[in-house]
Amino acid sequence: MSEGPTVINTGGGGSGGWAVAIILAVVLVVGALWVFGGLDFGGGGDAVTIDVPAVTIDPAD
């Protein structure tokens, strides 16, 4: 009597595909925000200057 082929299911077949899909989705969202101006990585902006007056403390008070 001949039996059919033995199939061993290790259970880890689809996890790699989900990881690639999630990483690709995150890269696409960050790229879209960067291209359409919703994200600024700090390059090319104008410098901000804040003038703070000097504070002196008189020890005699």
Backbone hydrogen bonds, N-H to C=O, Kabsch-Sander energy under -0.5 kcal/mol:
donor,donor_aa,acceptor,acceptor_aa,energy
3,E,1,M,-0.5
7,V,5,P,-0.5
8,I,6,T,-0.5
9,N,7,V,-0.6
10,T,8,I,-0.7
18,W,14,G,-1.4
19,A,15,S,-1.7
20,V,16,G,-2.0
21,A,17,G,-2.1
22,I,18,W,-2.3
23,I,19,A,-2.3
24,L,20,V,-2.4
25,A,21,A,-2.1
26,V,22,I,-2.2
27,V,23,I,-2.3
28,L,24,L,-2.3
29,V,25,A,-2.2
30,V,26,V,-2.5
31,G,27,V,-2.4
32,A,28,L,-2.3
33,L,29,V,-2.3
34,W,30,V,-2.1
35,V,31,G,-2.6
36,F,32,A,-2.4
37,G,34,W,-0.8
38,G,33,L,-2.1
39,L,33,L,-1.3
49,T,47,A,-0.5
51,D,49,T,-0.5
52,V,50,I,-0.6
56,T,54,A,-0.5
58,D,56,T,-0.5
61,D,58,D,-1.5
